[in-house]
Amino acid sequence: MKKNGLSKDVINALSKESIPKFLATADENGLPNIVPVISLSAVNEKRIIFAEFMLWKTRKNLEVNSKVGVGLITEDLKIYTIRGRFEGFQKSGEYFDYLSNKDMFRYNAYTGIRSAGVIKVEELTQSLSISKLQVLSEVMKIRFLKRITHLPSTGNASALQTGKPKLPPQVKEKFNRVAGAKFLSYLNREGYPTAIPLVSLMSLDGDALIFSIKRGGEEIGKVKPKTLVAASVITFEPIAYQVKGTFEGFKNYLGLKAGIIKVSEVYSACPPLAGKRIA
């Protein structure tokens, strides 16, 4: 589904402060970055704004590359992804005042926002709904595949050999939660950092993540092996992390198809250490 402009449902979803929202950017070398940005809000069908608050890497990327992706998932498991162009930061005015007056910034323990970022919407690229049963089914499939990867290599059930452990225990635990919101990003053929929902994304022992492809939509099938990717998770606490690495491709385990990401870097994506590399 591709549509110019945002529907009323998407505008209403973006207005909620309680749902996970992600902003995907990329640097001058094409390395994607995707982090939770709960302040993302729709002004109208063509404009999205967000607060610049502990978004150092995101800001740096936006200064050299205006192409962005936005992803969100609602309480009733409706998923939307958006493509747009960053237009600039505003240090005063209507957008700045609107974001500054949100409870999350008026009463936080750190500081106020630095500026308001403005995104011009180009396309609503995906709109889908999933059920709790579908989520559970995808998660159970991945848990089964994780057990398979520990078996000796036999035919299609080849074990994935991971290297030196890269994922800290607390990061693995967050990615393994059923209720965690998870999105992946890569640069598509047009050079846009695309936000892709991956409800089944989980850790493997060592330095890898694994996911099934059924609920990633058509976009996930376009990612080529050895593509640089970033993935992010946020939980209800909220606690968030971002990992970066390489997509190793799709593998078949006893007839079940899964995608593998080899992790090379791990970052905190929430205060007080937002943007700090931890592994």
Secondary structure by P-SEA (a helix, b strand, c coil): cccccccaaaaaaaacccbbbbbbbbccccbbbbbbccccccccccbbbbbbccaaaaaaaaaccccbbbbbccccbbbbbbbbcccccccccaaaaaaaacccccccccccccbbbbbbbccccccccccaaaaaaaaaaaaaaaaaaacccccccbbbbbccccccaaaaaaaacccbbbbbbbbcccccbbbbbbcccccccccbbbbbccccccccccccccccbbbbbbcccccbbbbbbbcccccccccccbbbbbbcbbbbccccccccccc
